[in-house]
Amino acid sequence: MTKTLILLFHPDPAHSKANVVLAAAAAKLPDVEVVNMQAIYPDGIDLSKDGEREALRLLECDRIVLQFPIQWYSTPSLLKAWQDAVLTRMFYITYETEGRIFEGTPLMVAATAGNVPDAYRSGGRNMFTMNALLAPLQATAHRCGLPWTEPFVLYRADKLSAEALDAAAVEYAAALKRWIAGSTALCVQEPELRRAAQ
Ligand SMILES: Cc1cc2nc3c(=O)[nH]c(=O)nc-3n(C[C@H](O)[C@H](O)[C@H](O)COP(=O)(O)O)c2cc1C
C-alpha cells in the first residue's frame, strides 16, 4: 500500500466551509491522511524547532497534496512558512539524507478560490490565470524534483450551497483517486527512476 499525505493549510479551519468538506471526503479514501497544519502550528512553523518532524512526515509518504484557500492571489502564510522551514531544511541543509530521498514524490495542489473561473482567465478581472498564480508552487515542485500534476481548483468556494459543496467533494475524491492510481507505479520505483520519469 502507498500513502497519500494531504497537508491542509487553512488559517481558520473552524470557519472553513469548503476546505473542511473537501478534506473530509479525501480522508475517507484508503491510505489518505489529512493533517491540519494550522492546528499543529497556530504560532507559525520554525526550521530549527519543527523542521525535522515535518521532514519525517514527508519522508513517510508516497505522494503529497498541498490543500489551501487562495488568499490575495497566493497561498496562506503558513504554507509559505512551511516551504521556508521544511523545504529549506530538506533541500539545502540535509539534502543528502532527506531532500534526495524525497525527490520524485508526486505533488498535487488542491486550492479553493472565492472568485469565478472567468475572473481567472488571462486578462480577466484577476489579470492572471490560476495556473499563472500557482507558478511559484510549480517552480518549487520543479526545484525539488516533485512531479507536478494538474491542480484541483474549486471556484466560488465560499458561495456554494451545501449540495454543491458535497458534489465538489465527490469530484475532489475522484480526482485524487485518479491521480493516486496514476502515480502508484512511480511510487514503487527507486527515486532515480522517479526523477527520470518526470
Ligand atoms: C484574506 C482573504 C483573502 C482572499 N483572497 C482571495 C483571492 O485572492 N482570490 C479569490 O478567488 N478568493 C480569495 N478569498 C476567498 C477565499 O479563497 C475563499 O473564501 C475560500 O477559498 C473558501 O474556502 P473555505 O470555506 O475553506 O474558507 C480570500 C479570502 C480571504 C479571507
The ligand as an ORCA input file, in Angstrom:
! r2SCAN-3c Opt
* xyz 0 1
  C      -7.813     37.200      3.445
  C      -8.541     36.555      2.289
  C      -8.065     36.750      1.006
  C      -8.718     36.154     -0.079
  N      -8.209     36.329     -1.331
  C      -8.800     35.735     -2.390
  C      -8.243     35.848     -3.697
  O      -7.202     36.449     -3.929
  N      -8.891     35.233     -4.724
  C     -10.050     34.521     -4.533
  O     -10.588     33.988     -5.525
  N     -10.585     34.381     -3.293
  C      -9.986     34.953     -2.226
  N     -10.506     34.787     -0.968
  C     -11.670     33.908     -0.791
  C     -11.219     32.527     -0.305
  O     -10.358     31.900     -1.239
  C     -12.422     31.625     -0.052
  O     -13.199     32.252      0.930
  C     -12.028     30.242      0.393
  O     -11.364     29.567     -0.648
  C     -13.247     29.423      0.810
  O     -12.795     28.221      1.415
  P     -13.139     27.908      2.951
  O     -14.626     27.837      3.068
  O     -12.467     26.614      3.236
  O     -12.562     29.038      3.789
  C      -9.881     35.378      0.129
  C     -10.356     35.210      1.434
  C      -9.708     35.786      2.488
  C     -10.251     35.583      3.897
*
